[in-house]
């Protein structure tokens, strides 16, 4: 019986420590030291929430930069990829459809090199970034759809270059562009 009470007492103490004290301490530290990140890195314009810079958004209008394809329709709850391998006929068909879409909407030549991140979905399905090459590839489409004059087109080019993020700590990853931040800034060009 003595062992049972000792075990229950330890269970109660550990439940309070790990279930109440620790989460409250971590939440308090996060809210104090990193409030923006702890609250989801939310992007708001004029008081209206546009999304989180950490989660890819669905942009289908040709007047916006498009993110990486998502097999889960940018829903972060069932985050994941297709698990289709390089020998999959289905994957080849999907990639060809995406290539055709970019070729037609971007007024590209059929043999134009389209970056892989515009053809293949990310493994999470909610990747918020694209490569600088993918962003540059979309400038002509956006400028034509929005009816940009030469100086507005150049501002769009400058905007893409401004939003290129270097590899983390200059060694991890590749240069990238956050699509949501770029599209918010693009709307402010008009």
N, C-alpha and C positions, 0 to 999 in steps of 0.2 A: 504494500500500500504506500509505503514511504517513497518508493521509486515512481509510482504513478503521480503523486503530488509534485515531486521534483520535475518530472517530465512535463506536467501541465503548467507549472510555474515557468519553466524554460520556454515552453511554447508561447505562453502569454507575453513574456518579455521580448522574445524574438519577433512576435507578431507586431507588437507596439513599435519596436525599433525599426524593423525592415518594412513594415506596412504603413506606418504613420510618420515616425520621426524622420527617417531617411528620405522618403519622397517629399515631405514638406521642406526639408533642408535643401535638397537639390532644386526643387521648384523655386524656392526663395533666392537661392544663389543665381539661378538662371535668369529670373526676373530682374534681379539687381544688377548683375554684371553684363548680361546679354539680352536685354528685353526684346529687341527686334527679332533676333534669331529664335528666342524661346517662344515667341508668339507666331512663328511660322514664316518669317520674312515676307510679310504681306505687302503687296504693292497697291497703293491707293492713289487715285487721281481725283482731285476736287472732292474728296470725301467718299468717293465710290471705289469699292474694292475691285481691282482688276484680276487678282490672283496672287499666287505665291511665286517668288522667283526661284524656288526650289523644285517646283512641280511643273512639268510641261503642260501647256494649254493647247486646246484645239483651235487652230486658225485655218479656216477653209476658204475664206474670201481671197481672191487673187490680189487684192490691194494690200495684203499683209504678208510678212515673212512667215513661211511655214516651218514648223518644227520637224523633228524626226517622225517618221511614221510610227503609229502605235497600234498594236493588235488588240489592245484593250480599250481603245477609244479614249485614251487619256484619263481613265478612271483609276485613281490611285488605290482603291480598295483591293481589286484582284490583281495587283501589280505583277507583271510577268511578260515573257516573250512567247514566241510560237513554238519553239523547240524544233523547228524545221531545219534539217541539215542541208549541207551543200549539194547533196545528190537529189534533193526533193524536187519533183516536177512542179509541185504546188508553189514552192518558194520561187522557182525560176519564173513561173507565170506571174506571180505577185510583183516581182522585181521588174519584169517587162512592162506591166501595167503602170507602175510608178515611173519608169523611164519614159514611157509614152506620154504620161500626164505632164511631166516636167518639160519634155520636148515641145509639146503642143502649147501649153500655157505660157511657157517662157520664151517661145519663138526661137528655139535652139535648133541647130542642125542635128540631124539624126545621129551623127557620129560624135556629137559633143560629149565630153567627159563629164558625167554627173557624179558628184562625190557619193561615196558609199553610204554616208549617214542620211542621205535623202532617199536612198533605195531600200535600206534595211532598217527594220524596227530595232529600237534599243531593247536590251534584255529586261529592263524594268517597265518599259512602255510609257513612262512619264519623264523621260529625259528632257530637261528644260533648255539644253544647249544644242547648237549645231556648229559645224566647223566654219571658219571664216570663208572658205571656198564656197560652201553652201549658201551663205548669206550673200556673197558677191554674185553668185549665179542668179539670184532672184531679183536683183536690182532692176534689170531691164523690164521684167514683167511688172513690177510694182510701179515703176516710173510711167510705163505706157498706160496701165489701168487707171492710175491717178491723174493722168494727163500732165505730168510734171514737165516744166520747161527745163532747159539745160542747167540753170543755176539750182533748181530744186533737185534735179537728178544728182548733181555734184554734192549737194548737201546730204543726200541719201547715202552716197558713197562715203562721205566723211563720217556720217553717223555710224555706218558699219565698222569703219576703221576705229572709231572712238570706243565702240562697245566690245572690241576684241579683248578678252581676258587672257592673260598669259598662263602658262602652266602653273599649278599651285606651287608656291615657293620656288618657282622657276625650274623645277625638276620633275614634278609629278603631273602626268597627263599631257594633253595637247592644248594649243590655243583654241578658244571656244567663244561663242557668242550666245548670250542669253536671249532667247526669242521674245519672251514677254517684255523685257526691258527695252529691247530694240523696237518692238511694235508700239509700245507706249510713247517712246521718243518720236517715232515716225508720225504718229497722230498729232504730235505737237508741232511738226513741221508745217502742217496745213494751217 
